[in-house]
């Protein structure tokens, strides 16, 4: 059989480690390495030095009918496989994405979209135990994104079993989380005026029950998120509300989560960014509401070409939904990130 591979090119690019081109498309590799220094309010901090490294493989191509194909595979934090997706962008019918639990499918892509100079408010050294509304995004799912109409897109994500697990090819997830069924997310993402992004998202996961003998439906799992971000010049301001009704009926289980988030970021210039963010969360267990967890973060990021330096000061009250004295925490984080 003749080798139909007509061209293979290898080139070193400024923004990537390597790129390989062939008749069918192109595969590129990019990477980052981050070193951090963390100091918390806890009496025992241990070694403050940490490191995170990752590689992202991205393959692109085009089918005969003009459909663009994109494959993304990410090895994050010391080569741990974390994200895999295949996207088919059709000419006129929207984009179909098969996601291997990347967390960005459906409502999961809107869990916290507040403007920030670096990380989300809760993405720090403090173990907040924050519960985020992910919908079908944490499970292997299929998502359709409509073509834009009047600056508005509709997204529908579906997980045949929203069990929070992933399977290899020619396999299934088995009995993992058999108490849940299919999950479906619906998102309306709109830009009604220039600089203003508004979204409304909802998710429903079936929860069949065998407690009474025959299979029957009980209270299903519902999640919702509504918010927006407004950008005017160098300033971005955002706010969002997310709620979750777990449908749990067993004593001692969480039946409700309520998250509120808002933030503002300011690009001082092309290199320096500043931000202030706040995240509030409350849960309900056995008809009793927990203390409101309040996490506040001030951040700065400075870029120098392929290197960036970041600083975050985070304070957390009622951490992990507890009002104990030990639940009042704070942390400083410094980081240096190199991109390849």
HELIX and SHEET records of a PDB file:
HELIX    1   1 UNK A  106  UNK A  110  5                                   5    
HELIX    2   2 UNK A  135  UNK A  138  5                                   4    
HELIX    3   3 UNK A  319  UNK A  321  5                                   3    
HELIX    4   4 UNK A  325  UNK A  327  5                                   3    
SHEET    1   A16 UNK A   9  UNK A  11  0                                        
SHEET    2   A16 UNK A  18  UNK A  22 -1                                        
SHEET    3   A16 UNK A  25  UNK A  40 -1                                        
SHEET    4   A16 UNK A  49  UNK A  62 -1                                        
SHEET    5   A16 UNK A  68  UNK A  76 -1                                        
SHEET    6   A16 UNK A  80  UNK A  90 -1                                        
SHEET    7   A16 UNK A  94  UNK A 100 -1                                        
SHEET    8   A16 UNK A 140  UNK A 145 -1                                        
SHEET    9   A16 UNK A 152  UNK A 159 -1                                        
SHEET   10   A16 UNK A 183  UNK A 193 -1                                        
SHEET   11   A16 UNK A 196  UNK A 205 -1                                        
SHEET   12   A16 UNK A 221  UNK A 232 -1                                        
SHEET   13   A16 UNK A 235  UNK A 245 -1                                        
SHEET   14   A16 UNK A 254  UNK A 267 -1                                        
SHEET   15   A16 UNK A 272  UNK A 285 -1                                        
SHEET   16   A16 UNK A 288  UNK A 289 -1                                        
SHEET    1   B 6 UNK A   9  UNK A  11  0                                        
SHEET    2   B 6 UNK A  18  UNK A  22 -1                                        
SHEET    3   B 6 UNK A  25  UNK A  40 -1                                        
SHEET    4   B 6 UNK A 329  UNK A 339 -1                                        
SHEET    5   B 6 UNK A 307  UNK A 317 -1                                        
SHEET    6   B 6 UNK A 293  UNK A 304 -1                                        
SHEET    1   C 2 UNK A 208  UNK A 209  0                                        
SHEET    2   C 2 UNK A 216  UNK A 217 -1                                        
END                                                                             
